[in-house]
Amino acid sequence: MDALVTVPRGNPLIRKLRHGVDLDAGDQAILADLFRPDRTAEPQQDIVRAGDPAVGVHLVVEGVAFRYKLVDDGRRQILGLLLPGDFCDLQSVVLGPSDHYIAALTACTIADVPQDRIDALVFRDSRLARALWWATLVDESILREWLANMGQRTADRRLAHLFCELLLRQQIVGAAGSHECPMPMTQPMLADILGITTIHVSRILRDLRTEGLIRLQDRRLHVPEVERLRAFCDFDPAYLHLIRRPEGEARP
């Protein structure tokens, strides 16, 4: 895998959207002005609660958040991870109240944008509307891949696939190097993502480390040979739909 070209980190939303839509300087200025950091959320604090009225759109600017649902006995299923540049609830513009919860995994910086400003942007600027649409469709594509992961891959390959995704998605927004990235998830959280026990997660992590596929140190994931880990879990990044290579950046 080619190393990323070092570029200023900038706005993670703009860095992400540039992989899907051609944004000029004016587009980027509008997005930077609209999605300014507004507040912080502490770890495990809910950002969006199921059933709450939709009041606008929330964007993760810094940190990691996660989507989850609770079943009747209180167990939690994690449905997705939200990294810098990811919208929490862009679908609320159409669907209204959320049908699931979104909480901060780490300390997060959030941009809150009222729905009327999102509506004005979408109706006024078709190129930016297309960019937001691309982001929403990629979220749906990631969910489909997670479903395939849960249904068809063995637990060790599920976890390896998740690690490959986390590395690549953080590279896109300038939050990772070519072989390492933040990995703030605990073993119980990985168990909630994969639908297995914490003990099973511990065994898989041990086996992946023994095989030299990963290293975990200081809440960071190190992948010595990225292509080897990808081959192990049959990781194909096509579902992330990185259809453009922004100027000055190598394809992750």
C-alpha positions in Angstrom: 0.0 0.0 0.0 1.3 3.4 -0.9 2.1 5.7 2.0 0.0 8.8 2.2 1.4 12.1 1.1 1.8 14.4 4.1 -0.7 17.2 3.8 -2.2 19.6 6.4 -5.0 17.8 8.3 -7.5 20.6 7.8 -11.2 20.0 8.1 -11.9 16.2 8.2 -15.3 16.6 6.5 -13.7 18.3 3.5 -10.9 15.8 3.4 -13.5 13.0 3.3 -15.9 14.5 0.8 -13.1 15.3 -1.6 -12.8 11.5 -2.2 -16.3 11.4 -3.6 -17.1 14.8 -5.1 -15.0 17.5 -6.8 -15.1 20.5 -4.4 -13.7 23.9 -5.4 -12.4 26.5 -3.0 -15.8 28.1 -2.6 -17.5 24.7 -1.7 -14.8 24.1 0.9 -15.2 27.5 2.4 -19.0 27.0 2.7 -18.5 23.6 4.4 -15.8 24.9 6.8 -18.1 27.8 7.8 -21.2 25.7 8.3 -19.7 22.8 10.2 -17.7 24.6 12.8 -17.0 22.9 16.2 -19.7 23.9 18.7 -19.3 21.6 21.7 -17.6 18.7 23.3 -19.1 15.3 24.4 -17.5 13.2 27.1 -16.9 9.5 26.7 -20.2 7.5 26.9 -22.3 10.6 26.7 -25.2 10.3 24.3 -25.0 12.7 21.3 -28.4 11.6 19.9 -31.0 9.6 21.7 -33.6 7.3 20.1 -37.0 9.0 19.8 -35.7 12.6 20.3 -37.1 15.2 17.9 -34.7 15.9 15.0 -33.3 19.4 15.5 -30.5 19.4 13.0 -27.4 17.6 12.0 -24.4 16.7 14.1 -20.9 16.1 12.7 -17.9 14.5 14.5 -15.0 16.9 14.1 -12.6 15.2 16.5 -12.8 11.9 18.4 -14.7 8.7 17.9 -18.5 8.1 18.4 -20.6 5.0 17.8 -24.2 4.0 16.9 -26.0 1.5 19.0 -29.3 -0.1 19.8 -30.6 -1.6 23.0 -32.6 -4.8 23.1 -35.3 -5.6 25.7 -32.9 -7.1 28.2 -30.6 -4.1 28.1 -27.9 -5.7 25.9 -26.2 -3.3 23.4 -25.4 -3.9 19.8 -23.0 -1.5 18.2 -24.1 -0.7 14.6 -21.3 1.6 13.4 -18.3 3.8 14.3 -18.2 7.5 13.6 -14.8 9.0 12.9 -13.8 12.6 12.3 -15.6 13.9 9.3 -18.6 11.6 9.8 -22.2 12.8 10.1 -24.1 11.4 13.1 -27.6 11.9 11.7 -27.7 13.4 8.2 -30.7 11.2 7.5 -32.7 13.1 10.2 -33.3 15.8 7.6 -35.7 13.4 5.9 -36.6 10.8 8.5 -37.1 12.9 11.6 -36.5 11.4 15.1 -33.7 8.9 15.4 -34.4 5.2 15.7 -31.1 4.5 17.5 -28.6 6.1 19.9 -25.3 7.7 19.1 -22.7 8.2 21.9 -19.2 9.4 22.2 -16.6 6.7 22.6 -13.8 9.1 23.3 -14.0 12.7 24.1 -15.5 14.3 20.9 -15.8 17.7 19.4 -19.2 18.1 17.7 -20.5 20.5 15.1 -24.3 21.1 15.4 -26.1 22.6 12.4 -29.8 23.5 12.5 -31.9 21.7 10.0 -33.0 24.9 8.2 -29.4 25.7 7.3 -28.9 22.1 5.9 -32.1 22.5 3.9 -30.9 25.9 2.5 -27.6 24.4 1.5 -29.2 21.3 -0.2 -31.8 23.3 -2.1 -29.3 26.1 -3.1 -26.2 24.1 -4.2 -26.6 20.9 -6.1 -22.9 20.0 -6.0 -22.8 20.2 -2.2 -26.1 18.4 -2.0 -24.4 15.6 -4.0 -21.5 15.6 -1.6 -23.8 15.1 1.4 -25.7 12.4 -0.5 -22.4 10.6 -1.3 -21.5 10.6 2.4 -25.0 9.2 3.3 -24.7 6.4 0.7 -21.2 5.5 1.9 -22.6 5.1 5.4 -25.2 2.7 4.0 -22.5 0.8 2.1 -20.4 0.4 5.3 -23.5 -1.0 7.1 -24.0 -3.5 4.3 -20.3 -4.6 4.7 -20.8 -5.0 8.4 -23.8 -7.2 7.9 -21.8 -9.4 5.5 -19.0 -9.5 8.0 -21.4 -10.6 10.8 -23.1 -13.2 8.6 -20.3 -14.8 6.6 -16.9 -14.2 8.1 -15.4 -16.1 11.0 -14.8 -14.0 14.2 -11.0 -13.6 13.7 -11.6 -12.3 10.1 -14.4 -10.1 11.3 -12.0 -8.4 13.7 -9.2 -8.2 11.1 -11.6 -6.6 8.6 -12.7 -4.0 11.2 -9.1 -3.1 11.8 -8.4 -2.7 8.0 -11.5 -0.4 7.8 -10.5 1.7 10.8 -7.0 2.2 9.4 -8.2 3.2 5.9 -11.1 5.5 7.1 -8.7 7.4 9.4 -6.1 7.7 6.7 -8.7 9.4 4.5 -9.2 12.2 7.0 -5.5 12.5 7.9 -5.8 10.9 11.3 -3.6 7.9 10.6 -0.2 6.9 9.1 0.4 4.3 6.5 0.7 1.5 9.1 -0.9 2.7 12.4 -3.9 4.6 13.7 -5.8 5.3 16.9 -7.7 2.3 18.3 -9.7 3.5 21.3 -12.1 0.5 21.5 -11.9 -1.7 24.5 -12.3 -5.5 24.3 -15.9 -5.3 25.6 -16.7 -2.8 22.9 -15.2 -5.0 20.2 -17.3 -7.8 21.6 -20.4 -5.6 21.2 -19.4 -4.8 17.6 -18.7 -8.4 16.6 -21.4 -10.2 18.5 -19.1 -12.4 20.5 -17.8 -12.6 24.1 -15.0 -10.6 25.5 -13.1 -13.8 26.2 -13.4 -14.6 22.5 -12.1 -11.2 21.5 -9.1 -11.6 23.8 -8.2 -14.9 22.2 -8.5 -13.5 18.7 -6.3 -10.5 19.6 -3.7 -12.9 21.0 -3.7 -15.0 17.8 -3.5 -12.0 15.5 -0.5 -10.7 17.5 1.1 -14.1 17.5 0.8 -14.3 13.8 2.4 -10.9 13.5 -0.6 -9.3 11.8 -1.2 -6.6 14.4 0.3 -4.9 17.4 -1.7 -2.9 20.0 0.1 -0.4 22.1 -0.9 2.7 23.9 -4.4 2.6 22.4 -3.0 2.5 18.9 -3.2 -0.2 16.2 0.0 -1.0 14.3 -0.3 -3.1 11.2 3.2 -4.2 10.1 2.1 -5.5 6.7 -1.2 -4.0 5.6 -1.6 -6.1 2.5 -1.1 -9.3 4.5 -3.8 -8.3 7.0 -6.1 -7.4 4.1 -5.5 -10.8 2.4 -6.2 -12.6 5.7 -9.7 -11.2 6.0 -10.4 -10.6 2.2 -10.7 -6.9 2.7 -11.8 -5.0 -0.4 -12.0 -1.2 0.1 -14.4 -0.8 -2.8 -17.4 -0.5 -0.4 -15.9 2.8 0.8 -16.4 4.3 -2.7 -13.2 6.3 -2.8 -13.8 7.4 -6.4 -11.5 10.4 -6.5 -7.9 11.0 -5.5 -7.7 14.6 -4.2 -4.8 16.6 -5.5 -1.7 16.2 -3.4 -2.9 12.9 -1.8 -2.0 9.4 -2.7 -4.7 6.8 -2.8 -4.8 5.0 0.6 
